[in-house]
Every structure is written in C-alpha cells, then in structure tokens.
Amino acid sequence: MASGANLADWQQQPIELVGVVRGLPDASEFGWRLTLQVERVLTAGVTVPSRVQLTDYRGGNWLKGGSRWQLTVRLKQRHASANPYGFDAEQWMWSEGLLASGAIGKNPQRLADADDARAYIDRLRAAVVARIEQALGPGREAALIAALTVGDQQGIDRADWALFARTGLTHLVSISGLHITMVAGLAGLLARALLRRWPTRRVPPRVVVAYVTLAVATFYAVLAGLSVPTQRTLFMLAVVVLMLLWRRASSPFQIWWLALTLVLLLDPFAVLAPGLWLSFGLVAALMASTLGRRRPPGKWRAALAGQWAVLVMSLVPLLVFFGNVPLLSPLANALAIPLVSGLLTPLSLLAVALPWDGGLQLAAAVVRLFYLGVDWLAQWPPWSLPGQPWPLLALALGGTCWLIAPRGVPGRALGACLLLPLLVFRPTLPAPGSCA
C-alpha cells in the first residue's frame, strides 16, 4: 500500500475516490451492495484497499457493472462477531479479497465507463440477466436461469436456498465444475460431429476438438465470474487438453494437484472459502473411489461408488460449514444432476444465445419441474448435529478417509468407528432457568 494515513485513522470519515464497479450489484435488505475496484484516492494522505464492498442505501440499481464513478464514501475495516458456529462475515470478506466495507455518500459523479475485458464481461452478464427478467418476469424461473447462465445468484430467495440446503442441491444452483464439464463436453462432441462431415486437412481433428472444448469452458467460466469450483474445473481441463496435445500421460491426482496449486497461487485466500474445500475435496473423493481396481467398474457400480464416496467425504465439511447433513442428498443428486446439468443448463445457455424468447420459456418449464421435485424432497428433514469440538471433527475426517480408501487397505470398515464419537457427542446444556 502506498504511504499515507492508515484506513483505521479514517474509518467512518468521508473519503473521495474513483473506482470501477465490478461484477453484478446485489439487492440487499437495506439497499444495493456492490464491489468497487479502487483506481485512485482523491483525499490526500489516505490509503484504502484496492477492492472494497459498498452499499447504496438510496435504492435503485443505477450502479452498473463496468461503470466508473467518483464517489464520496465512508469506510470501515471489516470485522465480525466471534461466533464459532455462525456465519463468519470477516472470513468471507477475506476470501473475496474485500478488506473494507462502507456506504456511498451524496452526489456521485459518473465518469467514462471502463473499457477493459472484465468490464465488457460484466456488462454482458448484466444484459443477459435483464433479458431473462424481461422475458420471464421476476420469480423462481428467471432467478435460477440467471444463476445457471451467468452466475447471478442474487435473485434466488432465501427460502429456496433453504430448500437446496435441505436436499444437498446447493452445488447445482451455482455454476459448478459439473456444469462446465458437461457444457464443454457437449461442445467437443458437436465439434467432432462437424469435423466428420467437414474434415480439415491442415489441423488434426483432435487438436480442433481440444481447443473448442477448452475455449467453451473458458468462456463459460469467465461468464460465471470465475468462482473457485469453476477455476478448479477450468485448470484441470486445461491440463488434460495440454496432455492430449503433447501426447503425455498424467494421473488424475497429478492434474488435481496442479489445479489446486494454480488456484492457490492466483488467490491464496481461497483457503478461507468453503467452496475450495468442498470442490477439491469431493473431486479427490471421487478419484479415490476408483483407485485400486484392476479393471474399470461398470457404469452403475461406478456411479454408486462415487455417490458413496461423496456422501462419506462431505459429512465433516458440511457439519463444519453448515451444521447439518441432508440425508436425501444421494437420491436428490441422482435425480437432479441429469435434469439440471444435462438438460437445463445447456438449454438455458442456448436460450440466452438465441434471439428467440421461446427457448427461455421452455427452460422455465424445466425449472418448474425441477422445483416440484425439490419441494417434495425438502419435506424430509436434514440430519443436524450440535457444534462439535475440533478433535472429534479431525477424528471423523480420518475415519471418512479410511472408509473410502482404495481396495487393499486393511480394515476399511473400521473407519466407521472413528465416526462414533462425532455421532454420540452431546454438549453440556445450561441449567434450567439460566441465561448461559
């Protein structure tokens, strides 16, 4: 940071600065919340973080992504209550690279819009959301299609987020690695089919298919905002494509480690985000479920083994981050993954790419079918446990790794014994009539 007064000395004091709105503004309970990339500070002797979170309490979504403004703001360093079993806002801010938050003052002045690639993507995302809402109106259908196409999750109601959490389908609502893999795979299949009909002589078909797959995955990941799951999938896919082009063999775990290294090099604070642990951890569990086999298992057996590995390995992270485990998650995912990733997401992307609103209406019909199943499955309560001490969580994590260990590891079933302390633990309750 440049020399000058510390932000702590200027908290809640008016600071004038110039910055660019990044991403899509979020309608919060009290106003519009946005991320501002600070370009320069006009108040003499003041230094602020390069990215801050601002709230406009006047309402009205007039601060668009990619627009540049001269603003008077009042900032404060981000901090949160020390509740070990509640949402840690400070940790979330660090994971997002936002080290200060504040409010926008009076008389904002709009300057020339930013013209970099990121600003162009933000404007494209906003235009897609506006078109979806214009065609479908506000509601569940438009909110979910916007989330699956451009990663705009702000329109999804809290009640629907609770439904997804109770059924273990939260990962399907955001643009995850599964969506990017499916869309990129469909693009690769289409490219291969076209090359069979119109072959090329200068470039080998495998090279064309590889580049098309990677290009589609990259565009979709950038359009989605490059979250940790999308970065992981994009980097792993890029390594696979490079290995294919160079004709070099690489194990799945080597690709996994390389992708994890790239994510952490680009964003070290990603370790504070639950998405990193869930994304990379569950992918590692899926790969571990196929190790130690002389021959590949059948499709149904591989699917069941993968669901078992994901269910077991997600037990401890879900308890740590969310405090409960949706028991119907395997059934819900078995039904929802083909519908959402295989049908709804490609259909939604195709619908927003075409100038015909009929595709959006068709995607909305699929969304209504999806919500019928979610509403029914959410009637079954999740499995909740009280806050657990870290030693029991570490013991249970070791037990889950033992349970999904490759064939040949002795006593794998004994790993379940390491889960028992977690299951039977009950915290000391306050005495009747006491306040603590």
C-alpha positions, 0 to 999 in steps of 0.5 A: 500500500502506498504511504499515507494515513492508515484506513483505521485513522479514517474509518467512518470519515468521508473519503473521495475516490474513483473506482470501477464497479465490478461484477453484478450489484446485489439487492440487499435488505437495506439497499444495493451492495456492490464491489468497487475496484479502487483506481485512485484516492482523491483525499490526500494522505489516505490509503484504502484497499484496492477492492472494497464492498459498498452499499447504496442505501438510496435504492435503485440499481443505477450502479452498473457493472463496468461503470466508473464513478467518483464517489464520496464514501465512508469506510470501515475495516471489516470485522465480525462477531466471534461466533464459532458456529455462525456465519463468519462475515470477516472470513468471507470478506477475506476470501473475496479479497474485500478488506473494507466495507462502507456506504456511498455518500451524496452526489456521485459523479459518473465518469467514462465507463471502463473499457477493459475485458472484465468490464465488457464481461460484466456488462454482458452478464448484466444484459443477459440477466435483464433479458431473462427478467424481461422475458420471464418476469421476476420469480423462481424461473428467471432467478435460477436461469440467471444463476445457471447462465451467468452466475447471478445468484442474487435473485434466488430467495432465501427460502429456496436456498433453504430448500437446496440446503435441505436436499444437498442441491446447493452445488447445482444452483451455482455454476459448478465444475459439473456444469462446465464439464458437461457444457464443454463436453457437449461442445467437443462432441458437436465439434467432432460431429462437424469435423466428420462431415467437414474434415480439415486437412491442415489441423488434426481433428483432435487438436480442433476438438481440444481447443473448442472444448477448452475455449467453451469452458473458458468462456463459460467460466469467465461468464460465471465470474470465475468462482473457485469450483469453476477455476478448479474445473477450468485448470484441470481441463486445461491440463488434460487438453495440454496432455492430449496435445503433447501426447503425455500421460498424467494421473488424475491426482497429478492434474488435481494437484496442479489445479489446486496449486494454480488456484492457490497461487492466483488467490491464496485466500481461497483457503478461507472459502468453503467452496475450495474445500468442498470442490477439491475435496469431493473431486479427490473423493471421487478419484479415490473411489476408483483407485485400486481396481484392476479393471474399470467398474461398470457404469452403475457400480461406478456411479454408486461408488462415487455417490458413496464416496461423496456422501462419506467425504462431505459429512465433516465439511458440511457439519463444519460449514453448515451444521447439518447433513441432508440425508436425501442428498444421494437420491436428490443428486441422482435425480437432479444432476441429469435434469439440471446439468444435462438438460437445463443448463445447456438449454438455458445457455442456448436460450440466452444465445438465441434471439428467440424468447421461446427457448427461455420459456421452455427452460422455465418449464424445466425449472418448474419441474425441477422445483416440484421435485425439490419441494417434495424432497425438502419435506424430509428433514436434514440430519443436524448435529450440535457444534462439535469440538475440533478433535472429534471433527479431525477424528471423523475426517480420518475415519471418512478417509479410511472408509473410502480408501482404495481396495487393499487397505486393511480394515476399511470398515473400521473407519466407521468407528472413528465416526462414533464419537462425532455421532454420540457427542452431546454438549453440556446444556445450561441449567434450567432457568439460566441465561448461559 
